[in-house]
Amino acid sequence: MGKAGRDWGQIYSIYGVDDWQTPIFLLFNAIFFSILSVIFLVYFEPICYFFHHFLPGPSSARFAAGFTGSVTALSAVCLFYAAGNIFYSSVSLHWEMAQRMVNAVGDWSSVKHALDLGCGRGILLNAVALQLKKSGSSGRVVGLHPTPTCSLSTLRTAGIEGVQEYVTCRSGDPRKLPFSDNYFDVVASAAFVHTVGKEFGQKTAVAAAERMRVLGEVVRVLKPGGVGVVWDLVHAPEYVKRLQELKMEDIRVSERVTAFMVNSHVIVFNKPSQHFVGPNEVRLDWRLNNLC
């Protein structure tokens, strides 16, 4: 069960699909546009005759009918692709990216405390727990999610994976993590940070400030010398910039991966072992309390 190479059926049977309404909606519309495309192809001449009632000449009517049929067929292809990509990204790609994130941490045997921020159904959470189990570590991983009802389903998947003794779930605000400073050896988050502040609009300054606050909390709870791994959508450049401002070390950005129809990247960084700047011992402020 702990192997990375799994077939789709096994992964989906364990974790299911969280937001199944979106791919179903896209698939329904793709089928609808496909039917329209077939109708345009089979009844092209009658459709041209229909368009002729509204356009000046037969050539204009044929062009309009052909153009409309082509757009309809192209829309069907795009909708099928979107439905497939979102369905694949939701679980199979999520599992693959979780394996990449786990492999980004060099030594799991020394990890005592790990955090999965935005654990959802537990794909990354269980991948971390499986790695702890495999390495013989006595460590534990905490899954935190803002929705309290998420814990039961997450613990169920941990039980199926056989790692329930390595996993703890709790709810909490990602912008103010309920953990002390310098607590975790590893903090990871998969496709979650971009959702924080979305109620203000993804492109607004307020939403960006909320995301930066979450990133600051990740740095705060990370131990000196600890590793942070964030896989997220769209906003990777602003994460890198903020991590540089927070004086994180060895910041690495993966190649682009298309997930949920947008660009995504894995960002790996290390928290410095010492938090001093200049000749005097001045601790950096990780909390981002001054963000508006």
C-alpha positions in Angstrom: 0.0 0.0 0.0 2.9 2.4 0.6 4.4 2.2 -2.9 4.3 5.3 -5.0 3.5 3.4 -8.2 -0.2 2.7 -8.0 -3.0 2.3 -10.5 -5.6 4.9 -10.7 -8.4 2.6 -9.5 -6.6 2.0 -6.2 -6.0 5.6 -5.5 -9.5 6.8 -6.4 -11.1 3.9 -4.3 -9.2 5.2 -1.2 -9.5 8.9 -1.6 -12.4 9.5 -3.9 -12.9 12.9 -5.5 -13.4 15.9 -3.3 -15.0 18.4 -5.7 -16.8 15.9 -8.1 -19.4 18.5 -9.1 -16.9 20.5 -11.3 -15.7 17.6 -13.5 -19.3 16.3 -13.8 -20.5 19.7 -14.8 -17.8 20.1 -17.4 -18.4 16.5 -18.7 -22.1 17.2 -19.1 -21.4 20.3 -21.1 -18.8 18.5 -23.2 -21.3 15.8 -24.1 -23.9 18.5 -24.9 -21.6 20.4 -27.2 -20.5 17.1 -28.8 -24.1 16.3 -29.7 -24.5 19.8 -31.1 -21.4 19.2 -33.2 -22.8 16.0 -34.6 -26.1 17.7 -35.4 -24.2 20.4 -37.3 -22.3 17.8 -39.3 -25.3 15.6 -40.1 -27.8 18.4 -40.9 -25.3 20.9 -42.3 -27.4 21.8 -45.4 -30.7 22.4 -43.5 -28.8 24.5 -41.0 -27.3 26.6 -43.8 -30.8 27.1 -45.1 -31.8 28.3 -41.7 -28.9 30.8 -41.5 -29.9 32.0 -45.0 -33.0 33.6 -43.5 -30.8 36.0 -41.4 -27.8 36.5 -43.7 -27.7 38.1 -47.2 -26.3 35.3 -49.3 -25.8 31.5 -49.4 -22.0 31.8 -49.0 -22.4 33.9 -45.9 -24.9 31.4 -44.5 -22.5 28.4 -45.2 -19.7 30.3 -43.6 -21.7 31.1 -40.5 -23.0 27.5 -40.2 -19.5 26.1 -40.6 -17.9 28.6 -38.2 -20.6 27.9 -35.5 -20.2 24.1 -36.0 -16.4 24.4 -35.7 -16.6 26.5 -32.5 -19.0 24.0 -31.1 -16.8 21.0 -31.8 -13.7 22.9 -30.4 -15.7 23.8 -27.3 -16.5 20.1 -26.8 -12.8 19.1 -27.0 -11.8 21.8 -24.6 -14.5 20.8 -22.1 -13.5 17.2 -22.3 -9.9 18.1 -21.7 -10.8 20.4 -18.7 -13.0 17.7 -17.1 -10.2 15.1 -17.5 -7.5 17.4 -16.2 -9.5 18.4 -13.1 -10.4 14.7 -12.4 -6.8 13.6 -12.8 -5.4 16.6 -10.8 -7.8 15.9 -7.9 -6.3 12.6 -6.9 -3.8 10.9 -9.2 -1.7 14.0 -9.9 -2.1 15.0 -6.2 -0.7 11.6 -5.2 2.2 11.9 -7.6 3.0 15.4 -6.4 2.8 14.2 -2.8 5.6 11.7 -3.6 7.7 14.4 -5.1 7.2 16.5 -2.0 8.1 13.7 0.3 11.3 12.9 -1.7 12.3 16.6 -1.4 13.0 16.0 2.3 16.4 14.3 2.7 16.2 12.4 6.0 12.9 11.4 7.4 14.4 9.2 10.1 15.2 12.3 12.2 11.8 13.9 11.7 9.8 14.0 15.0 7.1 16.5 14.1 5.7 17.2 10.7 2.7 19.3 9.6 0.5 19.0 6.6 -1.2 22.4 6.1 -4.6 22.0 4.4 -4.6 18.2 4.7 -8.0 17.6 2.9 -8.6 13.9 2.3 -5.1 13.1 3.5 -3.2 12.3 0.3 -0.1 14.2 1.3 -0.7 13.5 5.0 -0.7 9.8 4.4 2.3 10.0 2.1 4.3 11.7 4.9 3.1 9.1 7.4 4.0 6.2 5.1 7.5 7.7 4.7 7.8 8.0 8.5 6.8 4.4 8.9 9.1 3.3 6.1 12.1 5.1 7.6 11.5 3.7 11.1 10.9 7.1 12.6 9.1 7.6 15.8 7.8 10.9 14.5 4.2 11.9 13.9 2.4 14.1 11.3 -0.4 16.6 12.1 -2.9 17.3 9.5 -4.6 20.7 9.8 -7.6 21.9 7.9 -10.0 24.9 8.4 -13.0 22.6 8.1 -13.7 20.5 11.3 -15.7 17.9 9.4 -12.6 17.0 7.3 -11.0 15.0 10.2 -13.2 11.9 10.1 -12.7 11.3 6.4 -9.0 12.0 6.7 -8.6 9.5 9.6 -10.5 6.9 7.6 -8.0 7.1 4.7 -5.1 6.9 7.2 -6.7 3.7 8.6 -6.9 2.2 5.1 -3.3 3.1 4.5 -2.3 1.5 7.8 -0.7 4.6 9.2 -3.3 5.8 11.7 -0.8 5.6 14.6 1.4 8.2 12.8 -1.4 10.7 12.1 -3.3 13.3 14.0 -5.9 15.7 12.6 -7.2 19.0 13.9 -9.0 22.0 12.6 -7.5 25.5 12.8 -7.0 28.8 11.1 -4.0 28.6 8.7 -3.4 32.4 9.1 -2.8 31.8 12.8 -1.5 28.3 13.4 -2.3 26.8 16.8 1.3 25.7 17.3 4.3 27.2 19.1 7.3 28.7 17.4 10.0 26.4 16.0 7.9 23.2 16.6 8.0 21.2 13.3 10.9 19.6 11.5 8.9 19.6 8.2 6.0 21.7 7.1 4.3 20.7 3.8 1.2 22.0 2.0 -0.4 20.7 -1.2 -2.7 22.9 -3.4 -4.1 24.8 -0.4 -2.4 28.1 0.2 -4.0 29.7 -2.9 -7.4 29.1 -1.4 -6.8 31.3 1.6 -8.4 34.7 1.1 -10.3 33.7 -2.0 -13.4 35.3 -0.6 -11.7 38.6 -1.3 -10.9 37.7 -4.9 -7.8 35.9 -6.0 -6.2 38.9 -7.6 -6.8 41.4 -4.8 -4.2 42.8 -2.5 -6.1 41.6 0.5 -6.1 38.0 -0.7 -2.3 38.3 -1.4 -1.8 39.6 2.1 -3.7 36.6 3.5 -1.6 34.2 1.5 1.6 35.9 2.8 0.3 35.6 6.3 -0.1 31.9 5.9 3.4 31.6 4.5 4.8 33.6 7.5 3.0 31.2 9.8 4.6 28.2 8.0 8.0 29.8 8.6 7.2 30.6 12.2 6.3 27.1 13.3 9.2 25.5 11.3 12.3 24.6 13.4 15.7 26.2 12.7 17.2 23.9 10.0 13.7 22.5 9.1 12.4 22.0 5.6 9.3 23.6 4.1 7.7 22.1 1.0 4.8 23.9 -0.7 3.0 22.7 -3.9 0.6 25.4 -5.0 -1.2 27.0 -7.9 -0.5 30.2 -9.8 1.2 32.2 -7.0 4.7 30.6 -6.8 6.6 33.8 -7.8 5.1 35.8 -4.9 5.8 32.9 -2.5 9.5 32.8 -3.6 9.7 36.6 -3.1 8.3 36.5 0.4 10.5 33.6 1.4 13.5 35.6 0.2 12.4 38.5 2.3 12.1 36.1 5.3 15.7 35.1 4.7 15.0 31.5 3.9 17.8 29.4 2.5 18.2 27.0 -0.5 14.9 28.0 -2.1 14.2 25.7 -5.0 11.3 25.8 -7.5 10.3 22.8 -9.6 9.4 22.8 -13.2 5.9 23.8 -14.2 3.1 21.2 -13.7 -0.4 21.8 -15.1 -2.9 21.1 -12.4 -6.6 22.1 -12.3 -6.0 23.8 -15.7 -3.4 26.3 -14.3 0.3 26.3 -13.7 1.7 24.9 -10.4 5.1 24.5 -8.9 6.7 22.8 -5.9 8.7 25.2 -3.7 11.3 23.8 -1.3 13.2 25.8 1.3 15.2 25.6 4.5 14.8 27.7 7.6 18.2 29.0 8.7 19.8 27.4 11.7 20.5 30.9 13.1 18.1 33.9 12.9 20.5 36.8 13.4 21.2 39.7 11.1 24.1 42.1 11.5 26.7 42.1 14.3 24.0 42.2 17.0 21.8 39.2 17.7 18.5 40.4 16.4 15.8 37.8 15.8 13.8 38.1 12.6 10.0 38.5 12.9 8.3 35.5 11.3 4.8 36.3 12.3 3.9 39.0 9.6 1.9 40.8 12.3 2.4 44.1 10.4 0.6 42.8 7.3 -2.6 44.6 6.5 
